[in-house]
Amino acid sequence: MSVTALLVLAAEEAEHTPIAFYVGGGILAGWGVLLAAVGLARPDFPESDGTAKGLYGLSALLVIAAAATAILSG
């Protein structure tokens, strides 16, 4: 392969697409809407402290994942 072809391939490889961010952000948004709907429908949601901590943890992981995909996708 010529040097030019290698440079073109390297440039194409270096391009970042925001698809991962769109997926991660969409999942996070859907999770937020789902939690809001369940919270409005059931005033005692979540019933226990353990469930609440699990939901907080999952929500935090989704936020971190969405932020990471935003940073990595450029």
C-alpha positions in Angstrom: 0.0 0.0 0.0 1.1 3.5 -0.6 1.6 6.1 2.1 -1.3 8.1 0.8 -3.6 5.1 1.0 -2.5 4.5 4.6 -3.1 8.1 5.5 -6.6 8.0 4.0 -7.4 4.8 5.9 -6.0 6.3 9.2 -8.1 9.4 8.7 -11.3 7.4 8.1 -10.5 5.3 11.2 -10.0 8.5 13.3 -13.5 9.9 12.5 -15.8 9.6 15.4 -19.5 9.1 14.9 -22.0 10.3 17.5 -24.1 7.1 17.2 -23.0 5.8 20.6 -23.9 9.1 22.2 -27.4 9.1 20.6 -28.0 5.5 21.9 -26.7 6.3 25.4 -28.6 9.6 25.6 -31.7 8.0 24.3 -31.6 5.2 26.9 -31.0 7.8 29.6 -33.9 9.9 28.5 -36.2 6.9 28.3 -35.1 5.8 31.7 -36.0 9.3 33.1 -39.4 9.2 31.5 -40.1 5.7 32.8 -39.1 6.7 36.3 -41.2 9.8 36.2 -44.2 7.8 34.9 -43.9 5.2 37.6 -43.3 7.8 40.3 -46.4 9.7 39.3 -48.5 6.6 39.1 -47.3 5.2 42.5 -46.8 7.8 45.2 -45.0 5.3 47.5 -42.4 4.4 44.8 -39.8 3.1 45.6 -41.1 1.1 48.5 -37.7 0.4 50.2 -34.4 2.1 50.7 -32.6 -0.7 48.9 -34.7 -0.2 45.8 -34.1 3.5 45.9 -30.3 3.0 46.2 -30.4 0.6 43.3 -32.3 3.0 41.2 -29.9 5.8 42.1 -27.0 3.6 41.2 -28.4 2.6 37.9 -29.3 6.2 37.1 -25.8 7.3 37.9 -24.3 4.6 35.7 -26.5 5.7 32.8 -25.5 9.3 33.2 -21.8 8.3 33.3 -22.2 6.2 30.2 -24.0 9.0 28.3 -21.3 11.5 29.3 -18.5 9.1 28.4 -20.0 8.5 25.0 -20.4 12.2 24.5 -16.8 12.8 25.3 -15.4 9.9 23.3 -17.5 10.6 20.2 -16.0 14.1 20.0 
